[in-house]
Amino acid sequence: MNLKNYAMLGISVALCLLTGCRTVSSPREPTLNIYQTPILRLEAGTEVKTLDGLYKAQEREIWHSDYRYRELERKVLSQ
């Protein structure tokens, strides 16, 4: 290999490294979580459209988000 090839290889590696650093930079948003209500309360007979079809609450129900469920789980396990 001659000097010209080494120079081209060096420039290519430098550009790849600089581009790689730019693409994995931190997001500007403080969090990537999508908002979801922590608790969902349903009255008996309430119909909810889901991806799997229509769901009808049989009685008063309380649904907890994943975050809220884990929070309650940690609270119970730490006692």
C-alpha positions as a Markdown table, in Angstrom:
| # | Residue | x | y | z |
|---|---|---|---|---|
| 1 | Met | 0.0 | 0.0 | 0.0 |
| 2 | Asn | 1.2 | 3.5 | -0.7 |
| 3 | Leu | 0.8 | 6.7 | 1.2 |
| 4 | Lys | -2.3 | 7.7 | -0.7 |
| 5 | Asn | -4.1 | 4.5 | 0.3 |
| 6 | Tyr | -3.2 | 5.0 | 4.0 |
| 7 | Ala | -4.4 | 8.5 | 3.9 |
| 8 | Met | -7.8 | 7.5 | 2.4 |
| 9 | Leu | -8.1 | 4.7 | 4.9 |
| 10 | Gly | -7.4 | 7.1 | 7.8 |
| 11 | Ile | -9.9 | 9.6 | 6.5 |
| 12 | Ser | -12.6 | 6.8 | 6.1 |
| 13 | Val | -12.0 | 5.5 | 9.7 |
| 14 | Ala | -12.1 | 9.0 | 11.1 |
| 15 | Leu | -15.4 | 9.8 | 9.3 |
| 16 | Cys | -16.9 | 6.5 | 10.5 |
| 17 | Leu | -16.0 | 7.2 | 14.1 |
| 18 | Leu | -17.3 | 10.8 | 14.0 |
| 19 | Thr | -20.5 | 9.7 | 12.4 |
| 20 | Gly | -20.9 | 6.9 | 14.9 |
| 21 | Cys | -20.5 | 9.3 | 17.8 |
| 22 | Arg | -23.1 | 11.6 | 16.4 |
| 23 | Thr | -25.7 | 8.9 | 15.9 |
| 24 | Val | -25.6 | 7.5 | 19.4 |
| 25 | Ser | -25.8 | 10.8 | 21.2 |
| 26 | Ser | -28.2 | 11.2 | 24.1 |
| 27 | Pro | -31.8 | 12.1 | 23.4 |
| 28 | Arg | -32.8 | 15.7 | 24.0 |
| 29 | Glu | -36.0 | 14.7 | 25.9 |
| 30 | Pro | -35.5 | 13.9 | 29.6 |
| 31 | Thr | -37.5 | 10.7 | 29.2 |
| 32 | Leu | -38.6 | 8.4 | 26.5 |
| 33 | Asn | -41.7 | 7.1 | 28.3 |
| 34 | Ile | -45.1 | 7.6 | 26.7 |
| 35 | Tyr | -47.6 | 9.0 | 29.2 |
| 36 | Gln | -50.2 | 6.6 | 30.5 |
| 37 | Thr | -52.5 | 7.1 | 33.4 |
| 38 | Pro | -51.3 | 5.4 | 36.5 |
| 39 | Ile | -54.7 | 4.1 | 37.4 |
| 40 | Leu | -57.8 | 3.4 | 35.2 |
| 41 | Arg | -61.1 | 2.9 | 37.0 |
| 42 | Leu | -64.0 | 1.3 | 35.1 |
| 43 | Glu | -67.6 | 1.1 | 36.1 |
| 44 | Ala | -69.4 | -2.2 | 35.6 |
| 45 | Gly | -70.7 | -2.4 | 32.0 |
| 46 | Thr | -68.1 | 0.0 | 30.6 |
| 47 | Glu | -66.9 | -1.2 | 27.1 |
| 48 | Val | -63.3 | -0.7 | 26.1 |
| 49 | Lys | -62.1 | -1.2 | 22.6 |
| 50 | Thr | -58.7 | -3.1 | 22.6 |
| 51 | Leu | -56.5 | -4.6 | 19.9 |
| 52 | Asp | -57.9 | -8.0 | 20.8 |
| 53 | Gly | -61.6 | -6.9 | 20.5 |
| 54 | Leu | -64.2 | -5.3 | 22.8 |
| 55 | Tyr | -63.8 | -5.7 | 26.5 |
| 56 | Lys | -66.7 | -5.2 | 28.9 |
| 57 | Ala | -66.1 | -4.7 | 32.6 |
| 58 | Gln | -68.2 | -7.2 | 34.6 |
| 59 | Glu | -68.0 | -5.2 | 37.8 |
| 60 | Arg | -66.2 | -2.1 | 39.1 |
| 61 | Glu | -62.5 | -2.6 | 38.2 |
| 62 | Ile | -59.2 | -0.8 | 38.8 |
| 63 | Trp | -56.4 | -1.3 | 36.3 |
| 64 | His | -52.9 | -0.2 | 37.2 |
| 65 | Ser | -50.2 | 0.9 | 34.7 |
| 66 | Asp | -47.0 | -1.2 | 34.6 |
| 67 | Tyr | -45.2 | 1.6 | 36.4 |
| 68 | Arg | -47.8 | 1.8 | 39.1 |
| 69 | Tyr | -48.0 | -2.0 | 39.5 |
| 70 | Arg | -44.2 | -2.2 | 39.9 |
| 71 | Glu | -44.4 | 0.7 | 42.5 |
| 72 | Leu | -47.0 | -1.2 | 44.5 |
| 73 | Glu | -45.0 | -4.4 | 44.2 |
| 74 | Arg | -41.8 | -2.8 | 45.5 |
| 75 | Lys | -43.8 | -1.3 | 48.4 |
| 76 | Val | -45.3 | -4.7 | 49.4 |
| 77 | Leu | -42.0 | -6.5 | 49.0 |
| 78 | Ser | -40.0 | -4.0 | 51.1 |
| 79 | Gln | -42.3 | -4.4 | 54.1 |
